[in-house]
Structure formats: C-alpha cells, structure tokens
Amino acid sequence: MLKKIGNSNLKICPVGQGTLFGRTSSKINQDIINTKIDVLKYGIEIGMNFIDTGEDYEDGLSEKLLSEVVKSKRDKVIIGSKFKPSNNSYKGVINSIEGTLKRINTDYIDLYQIQWPNPNIEIEETFNAFEKLIDQGKILYYGVGNFDLPKIKEAVRVDKLKKLIAIQTEYDLFNRSIENDLNFLNNNNLLIKA
C-alpha cells in the first residue's frame, strides 16, 4: 500500500525508516550499528521503501553506513537526506549534496531537504541551488524541515519548479500544532513527514 507524494512520481510506504545508528558515549557501538543495518535491510525486504538521513547524522557516518544498505537495492529505495542550516546558502547546498552523494555512493537523492531554516540566508538562495541540482539530476525533489506556516508559504511561493513535495516537522501526541496547517498543506500537495 504505497502512497504517492504530492505531485511527484514517488510512491512510499506510509512507514519510513531513520538512520541514526547509535553510539555509546563518543565511541561507535558496532553491535548497534550492525543491528540497525540488519533492521534497515529487513525493512526494505518487507516493503518499507523510504529511508531518512542527514549529513550531520553522526557526522556523516549514517549516510556512509546507509551505502551498505542500499548498494544492491537502490532502485527499491527512496532516500531523503537533509543538510544542516549552516549550509542553506547556494554554495553550502551544492557542497553538501556532493558530500552526501559520495557518502551514500549514489548518483542522486530522491528528496533533498532543508533541515532547519537559517534566518541569515534567504530561501530563494537555497531554492536556486535546488533548481541547479534538479537540472544536474542530483536530486529529484526537495522539501523543508521545521518551518512554521509563514515560512512554508514563502517556500511554496518561491518554488518555481514545483518540486517542493514534503514538510518534515515534529508531530506526535505532545506536539500536534501542524494539524492547524493541514488545509494549506493538503491544498498544495505537501506531504507531512514526522
């Protein structure tokens, strides 16, 4: 039972998988990493085809380990990655995707996302970088994370290519504020990722 994301051609399982692989204090716990790699592989086997990661998840280690998981399954997996707010500039986004592609050992990212807004960088600058990456085939679609409704509306406004398909935000029993924005999100075909 796959769900189409907005106006994209991506179809995902309603349950996705994250990639924070785990550490014990400052040392990498190899047993936890091995278990999580096995869990991700099993998730793919049973149809969970969306995997979420980020360049700053364990300083890039999560993306590097993800390459082990998807190396023979890339055509079965939709990868969403994100960049940290200090990289929201045009140059920062371009540099970040290069690191992400290298660590994951893939030619493209299905959904590339702004992790957090950066008040010092205009969203148009970030979206200009997205447009370049779409043109180069390095990303297919893009999303935003941790944006409030006014910032989401601004993102929709500057989205020339209409490739903005997802909003990642906190959504749980304690924080349900995104529900106030559902009409706008649904009317603009934006998937909520929690």
Residue, then its C-alpha position, 0 to 999 in steps of 0.5 A: m500500500l504505497k502512497k504517492i507524494g504530492n505531485s511527484n512520481l514517488k510512491i512510499c510506504p506510509v512507514g519510513q525508516g531513520t538512520l541514526f545508528g547509535r553510539t555509546s558515549s563518543k565511541i561507535n557501538q558496532d553491535i548497534i550499528n550492525t543491528k540497525i543495518d540488519v533492521l534497515k535491510y529487513g525493512i526494505e525486504i518487507g516493503m518499507n521503501f523510504i529511508d531518512t538521513g542527514e549529513d550531520y547524522e553522526d557526522g556523516l557516518s549514517e549516510k556512509l553506513l546507509s551505502e551498505v544498505v542500499k548498494s544492491k537495492r537502490d532502485k527499491v529505495i527512496i532516500g531523503s537526506k537533509f543538510k544542516p542550516s549552516n549550509n542553506s546558502y547556494k554554495g553550502v547546498i551544492n557542497s553538501i549534496e556532493g558530500t552526501l552523494k559520495r557518502i551514500n555512493t549514489d548518483y542522486i537523492d530522491l528528496y533533498q531537504i532543508q533541515w532547519p531554516n537559517p534566518n541569515i540566508e534567504i530561501e530563494e538562495t537555497f531554492n536556486a541551488f535546488e533548481k541547479l541540482i534538479d537540472q544536474g539530476k542530483i536530486l529529484y525533489y526537495g522539501v523543508g524541515n521545521f518551518d512554521l506556516p509563514k515560512i512554508k508559504e514563502a517556500v511554496r511561493v518561491d518554488k518555481l519548479k514545483k518540486l517542493i513535495a514534503i514538510q518534515t516537522e515534529y508531530d506526535l501526541f505532545n506536539r500536534s500544532i501542524e494539524n492547524d496547517l493541514n488545509f494549506l498543506n493538503n491544498n498544495n500537495l505537501l506531504i507531512k513527514a514526522 
